Amino acid sequence: MRILYFDLETKYSADDVGGWGHIDEMGMSVGVLWDSRDQKFHVYLEHQIRQLISHLKQGDLIVGFNHVEFDHRVLSGCEPAGEARQRLYLELVSLNNFDMLTEVKKILGHRLKLDSIARPTLQAGKSADGLQALQWYKEGKMDLIIEYCKQDVEVTRQIHEFALKQGHLFYESRSGVRQVDLDWNLTPPQPPVMEQMSLFD
């Protein structure tokens, strides 16, 4: 099963583009995929957004954290506004996506930040935040954005693999660290094995 772990950083904030209703106007500065086929990171800059989309379409499963409602909408912004943009978004949503934020929210009834899961589960947090990445973009520090985005993808991958192996995650709440039990068995169903018939039977 070819799994792609995915995250991106934007060029503009929600305030810059007129609010969260205009995510498709935020623009991608850097997008990163970790591909289970070659066990490597793949980095895409803003002018390579269509290559990133093509890579996403090659995966059997796309794993991210809030990537369906956010990252895919950002990617759709590479199309002209209107129907073409909506078609691309729907095309991305129709891929085999596994959004960990959505799955955890189904159980807990509320959203969590990636960092609030990473710290208690992996004993490692994020090195920066999205606002810092926006400032780096203004300063042209693309190398820092790339490393930050890579780290987010790696954290996403480790959290997902932890949940698959252990059947639970830990998260920080107002009352302290709590555990959420999960059943994320993503093994695709195998086709039935047909016994080969002998010509001599």
Secondary structure, 3 states (H helix, E strand, C coil): CCEEEEEEEECCCCHHHCCHHHHHHCCEEEEEEEECCCCEEEEEEHHHHHHHHHHHCCCCEEEECCHHHHHHHHHHCCCCCCHHHHHHHHHHHCCCEEEHHHHHHHHHCCCCCHHHHHHHHHCCCCCCCHHHHHHHHHCCCHHHHHHHHHHHHHHHHHHHHHHHHHCEEEEEECCEEEEEECCCCCCCCCCCCCCCCCCCC
